[in-house]
């Protein structure tokens, strides 16, 4: 049985990967020490999801290991060796704001942890495909220089602008303000590409926009749609941060992203980078997402507005998926914003009933 190693295996993308690969006949090895609880508190803990995986996925083996622990990571890959044919690296510190509170932890988790994994794969499983969940924050605040127009519910580009259909991988990652989180992810992103080009490994960076889905442990500092829907259901106040709430994000369901990983793994390349989001098919502003949440729940949300936007936050981001679709034309997007929010709503209510 082929082996897949998934870091951050109890998180949104990690757990989706475990379930997806189990259905494909893989033995799945998870590495996750619930750092999300450390970053964001008890409400963000992924322990509930780990328990579900260990209960329901028979092929799953869990290692409660920190990716910064080089010896433990090396030991895991030495144990499975050449049987490992796929690595999905979904562990990391994911928040702008949290990174500024503890830059050393942010950088060592995101950058050093990634190098530890790459080295272990190079030593013990060099033929494996290595997939890294990077971020669109590697581009810094360069997208904010686009000639955006303020509309009633969103910021938007003119249809004649070259980036109207989305931002592609040609946008520079230099000479911009990234946030400290963005810098630590840039370091990891470039290292993943370099291991592909320098050592000939099969590696790819997927520069995600807003990654979402029903298994997200959404919290105020991370998990836009999941946290928004949680507030809509519970009645907790939601604070909109800057840009009049008209900032735009494309959102990709965790299944659609993991399916991108799968298509890449079927015909891997060396040192690739892909923007990964919902593109023009699945995007919304905060105001538009609030309206949808109110429609779905039938409840008016308790909203607060702060004019202070997050440092280096994007005003507008929609991914251009052309490069990936050119390389892997059989991949398709299956979820839009409404479908995502309905599924998150149902999952949150079910999780609440199980408590």
C-alpha positions in Angstrom: 0.0 0.0 0.0 1.5 3.4 -0.9 2.1 5.8 1.9 1.2 9.5 2.1 2.5 11.8 4.9 0.3 14.7 5.8 1.5 17.5 8.1 -1.1 19.5 9.9 -3.3 16.4 9.4 -6.0 17.5 11.9 -6.4 20.9 10.3 -8.6 21.9 7.4 -6.5 20.9 4.4 -4.7 18.1 6.3 -7.8 16.3 7.3 -9.3 16.7 3.9 -6.1 15.2 2.4 -6.2 12.3 4.8 -9.8 11.4 3.9 -9.2 12.0 0.2 -6.1 9.8 0.1 -7.7 7.0 2.2 -10.4 6.7 -0.5 -7.6 6.4 -3.1 -6.1 3.4 -1.2 -3.2 5.1 0.5 -1.9 4.4 4.0 -2.0 7.9 5.6 0.5 9.1 8.2 -0.4 12.3 10.0 1.9 14.7 11.8 0.1 17.3 14.0 0.7 18.5 17.5 -2.3 20.9 17.7 -0.3 24.1 17.5 -3.4 25.8 16.3 -4.7 25.7 19.9 -1.4 27.3 21.1 -1.7 30.0 18.4 -5.4 30.9 18.8 -6.8 29.3 22.0 -9.2 26.4 22.8 -11.8 27.3 20.3 -9.3 26.8 17.5 -8.1 23.4 18.7 -8.1 20.7 16.1 -8.2 17.8 18.6 -11.8 17.0 17.7 -10.8 16.4 14.1 -7.8 14.3 15.1 -10.2 12.1 17.2 -12.5 11.7 14.2 -9.7 10.7 11.9 -8.3 8.1 14.3 -11.8 6.8 14.8 -13.0 6.7 11.2 -10.0 6.4 9.0 -8.6 2.9 9.4 -5.5 3.6 7.3 -4.5 6.5 9.5 -1.5 6.7 11.9 -1.0 9.8 14.0 2.3 11.3 15.2 2.0 14.0 17.8 5.2 15.7 16.6 6.3 19.3 16.1 7.7 19.9 12.6 10.5 21.9 14.1 11.7 18.7 15.8 14.2 17.6 13.2 15.2 14.3 14.8 11.6 13.2 15.2 10.7 14.2 11.6 13.7 12.3 10.3 12.7 9.2 12.4 9.2 9.2 10.9 10.5 9.3 7.3 13.3 6.8 8.0 10.6 4.4 9.3 8.5 4.6 6.1 11.4 5.3 3.6 10.7 4.6 0.0 7.1 3.6 0.6 6.3 7.3 1.0 5.2 8.5 -2.5 3.4 11.7 -1.5 3.9 14.4 1.1 1.3 17.1 1.7 2.8 19.8 4.0 -0.2 21.7 5.4 1.2 22.5 8.9 2.1 26.1 9.7 1.4 29.3 11.6 -1.3 31.0 9.4 -2.0 34.4 10.8 -0.7 37.9 10.0 -1.4 39.3 13.4 -0.1 36.3 15.5 3.2 36.4 13.6 3.9 39.9 14.8 3.4 38.8 18.4 6.0 36.1 18.2 8.2 36.4 15.0 10.6 33.7 16.1 8.0 31.0 16.6 6.3 32.0 13.3 9.5 31.8 11.3 10.8 28.6 12.8 7.4 26.8 12.3 6.9 28.1 8.7 10.4 28.2 7.4 12.6 25.9 9.5 9.8 23.3 9.8 9.5 23.2 6.0 13.3 22.7 5.5 13.2 19.8 8.1 10.6 18.1 6.0 12.3 18.7 2.7 15.5 17.2 4.0 13.8 14.2 5.5 12.1 13.5 2.2 15.4 14.0 0.2 17.2 11.6 2.5 14.6 8.8 2.8 11.9 9.3 0.2 13.5 11.2 -2.7 11.0 9.9 -5.3 8.0 11.3 -3.4 5.9 14.2 -4.6 6.2 17.1 -2.1 3.3 19.6 -2.0 3.4 22.7 0.1 0.4 24.8 1.1 1.9 28.3 0.5 -0.1 31.5 0.5 -0.9 34.5 -1.7 0.7 36.6 1.0 4.0 35.8 -0.7 3.1 38.7 -3.0 3.0 41.1 -0.1 0.8 44.2 -0.6 1.6 44.5 -4.3 -2.0 43.8 -5.3 -3.1 46.9 -3.5 -1.4 49.0 -6.2 -3.9 47.8 -8.7 -6.3 50.5 -10.0 -9.3 49.4 -8.0 -12.7 51.0 -8.1 -15.1 51.2 -5.1 -18.5 49.7 -6.0 -21.5 49.3 -3.7 -20.5 46.1 -2.1 -16.9 45.5 -3.2 -13.6 46.8 -4.7 -13.2 45.7 -8.3 -11.0 46.1 -11.4 -12.3 47.2 -14.8 -13.0 44.3 -17.0 -10.4 45.5 -19.5 -7.6 45.2 -16.9 -5.1 42.3 -17.5 -5.7 41.1 -14.0 -9.5 41.2 -14.1 -9.7 37.5 -14.5 -7.3 37.1 -11.6 -3.7 37.6 -10.5 -1.2 35.1 -12.0 2.2 33.9 -10.9 4.1 36.6 -12.8 3.3 39.2 -10.1 6.5 40.1 -8.3 7.1 39.0 -4.7 9.7 41.7 -4.2 9.6 45.4 -3.0 6.4 45.1 -1.0 5.2 44.8 2.6 4.4 41.2 3.3 3.7 41.0 7.0 6.1 38.8 9.0 3.8 35.8 8.3 4.2 36.5 4.6 7.9 36.6 4.9 8.2 33.3 6.7 6.0 31.7 4.0 8.1 33.3 1.3 11.1 31.6 2.8 9.4 28.2 2.8 7.9 28.7 -0.7 11.3 29.5 -2.2 13.0 26.6 -0.5 10.3 24.2 -1.8 10.9 25.5 -5.3 14.7 25.3 -4.8 14.6 21.6 -3.7 12.8 20.9 -6.9 15.2 22.8 -9.2 18.4 22.1 -7.3 17.9 18.5 -6.3 15.5 17.5 -9.0 12.7 16.7 -6.5 9.0 16.7 -7.5 7.8 19.8 -5.6 5.1 22.4 -5.9 3.9 25.4 -3.9 0.2 26.1 -4.0 -0.3 29.8 -3.1 -3.7 29.7 -1.6 -6.1 32.5 -1.2 -8.8 31.8 1.4 -8.9 28.1 2.1 -12.2 27.0 3.6 -14.6 24.2 4.3 -16.6 22.4 7.0 -13.6 21.1 8.9 -12.1 24.5 9.6 -11.7 25.4 13.2 -12.3 29.1 12.4 -11.2 31.8 14.8 -11.0 35.6 14.8 -7.4 35.7 13.6 -7.7 33.0 10.9 -10.5 31.3 9.0 -12.6 34.0 7.3 -15.7 32.2 6.1 -15.8 29.6 8.9 -15.5 32.2 11.6 -18.0 34.5 9.9 -20.6 31.7 9.8 -19.8 30.8 13.4 -20.6 34.3 14.4 -23.8 34.3 12.3 -25.0 31.2 14.0 -24.0 32.0 17.6 -24.9 35.7 17.5 -21.4 36.7 18.5 -20.2 40.1 17.3 -18.1 40.0 14.1 -15.6 42.9 13.5 -14.9 44.0 10.0 -11.4 45.3 9.7 -10.9 48.2 7.3 -11.6 48.9 3.6 -15.3 49.4 4.3 -15.8 45.7 4.4 -15.5 45.7 0.6 -12.2 43.8 0.4 -12.5 40.8 -2.0 -11.2 37.3 -1.6 -11.6 34.2 -3.8 -12.4 31.2 -1.6 -11.6 27.6 -2.4 -13.1 24.6 -0.7 -10.6 22.2 0.9 -11.8 19.4 -1.4 -11.1 21.4 -4.5 -7.6 22.3 -3.3 -6.8 18.7 -2.3 -8.0 17.6 -5.7 -5.5 20.1 -7.2 -2.8 18.3 -5.2 -4.0 15.0 -6.5 -3.9 16.1 -10.1 -0.4 17.4 -9.7 0.7 14.1 -8.0 -0.5 12.1 -11.1 2.0 14.0 -13.3 4.4 15.9 -11.0 6.8 18.6 -12.1 9.9 20.1 -10.4 9.8 23.3 -8.4 6.4 24.6 -9.6 4.3 27.4 -8.1 0.6 27.8 -8.6 -1.9 30.4 -7.4 -4.8 28.5 -5.9 -8.2 29.9 -5.1 -11.8 30.1 -6.3 -10.9 32.5 -9.1 -13.8 34.3 -10.8 -16.1 31.3 -10.1 -15.9 31.6 -6.3 -15.2 35.0 -4.7 -16.9 37.6 -2.5 -16.3 40.7 -0.4 -16.9 40.6 3.4 -20.1 42.6 2.9 -21.3 40.0 0.3 -20.4 37.1 2.6 -22.2 38.7 5.5 -25.4 39.0 3.4 -25.1 35.4 2.4 -24.6 34.3 6.0 -27.7 36.2 7.0 -29.7 34.6 4.2 -28.6 31.1 5.1 -29.2 31.5 8.9 -32.2 33.7 8.7 -30.6 35.9 11.4 -29.2 39.5 11.3 -25.6 39.6 12.2 -24.1 41.6 15.0 -21.5 43.7 13.2 -18.8 46.1 14.3 -16.5 48.1 12.0 -12.9 49.1 12.7 -11.2 51.4 10.2 -7.9 49.8 11.0 -7.1 47.2 8.4 -4.6 44.4 9.0 -1.0 45.3 8.0 -0.3 44.4 4.4 -3.8 42.9 4.0 -5.0 42.6 0.5 -7.8 44.9 -0.7 -8.6 42.6 -3.6 -7.4 39.2 -4.5 -8.8 36.8 -7.1 -6.5 34.0 -8.4 -5.9 33.4 -12.0 -5.9 29.6 -12.3 -4.9 29.5 -16.0 -1.4 28.1 -15.3 -2.7 25.1 -13.3 -5.5 24.5 -15.7 -3.1 24.5 -18.6 -0.9 21.9 -16.9 -3.9 19.9 -15.5 -6.9 20.5 -17.8 -9.0 17.7 -16.2 -9.2 19.5 -12.8 -12.5 21.4 -12.2 -13.8 23.6 -9.4 -16.9 22.1 -7.7 -17.9 24.6 -5.0 -19.0 28.2 -5.1 -19.4 30.6 -2.2 -23.0 29.8 -1.3 -22.4 26.0 -1.4 -19.3 26.5 0.9 -21.2 28.5 3.4 -24.2 26.2 3.5 -21.9 23.2 4.2 -20.0 25.1 6.9 -23.3 26.1 8.5 -24.5 22.5 8.6 -21.1 21.2 9.9 -21.0 23.8 12.7 -24.6 22.9 13.8 -23.8 19.2 13.8 -20.6 19.8 15.8 -22.5 21.8 18.4 -25.1 19.0 18.8 -22.3 16.4 19.4 -20.9 18.4 22.3 
